[in-house]
Amino acid sequence: MAQIVRVTYILPNKHDFETCWPTFAKYLGKVKSAATMFEAGWLDDKMKIEIQVTAKIEVR
């Protein structure tokens, strides 16, 4: 998790972000990365959230 540099959250309703925050905090709370949240419609109403993560990899 320490290698995460960016997180993007996409939800169909921006007000759902607050409901999801306890779960995000549990897994990503110590991650010090850039973060963005988008509100967007889905092709399938069963989808509730998409999370995109970008992490750095150290090549040795």
N, C-alpha and C positions, 0 to 999 in steps of 0.2 A: 504494500500500500504506500510505502514511503516514496516510490518512484512515480506516483501519479502527479501529473503537472496540470491537467485540465479535466473538468467534469462538465458534461452538458446534460441537463435534464429536459425531457420533452414530455409534456402532459397535455391532455385535451382540455383541461380546465386549470388555469393558474392557481385557483383557490385550493386545489388538491395538494399543492406543494407542502403547505403547512401540515396537513395530515400525514404526509410521508416523512416529514423531517425526523421524527424519532428513529426511524429505520436508517435514514441516511446518516444521522449522527452516530449511530451504533457502529456502522462499518466505515464511514468516511470522516468521522468527527475530528480525528487527529491529522487528517490530510490537509496540508496547507497548499492548495492549488487554486488556480483560476476556476471560477464556476459560473455557468450561465443557465438560466431556465427559460425555455420557450413554451408558449402555448400554441398547439397545433392540432388540427383535426386528423383523424385516423381513417383509413380505408375500411377497417374492421372495428366496430364499436367494442369488441371484446378486449382490445388493447387498451391499457390504462396508463402505461408509462414506458418510456425508452430512456436508457441511461447510456451515454457514450463516455468512455474514459480514454484519455491519452496518457501514456506513461513513458518515461525515458528509460532507455536501456544503456547500461555502461558496457562498452565493448573493450575487452582486455586483450 
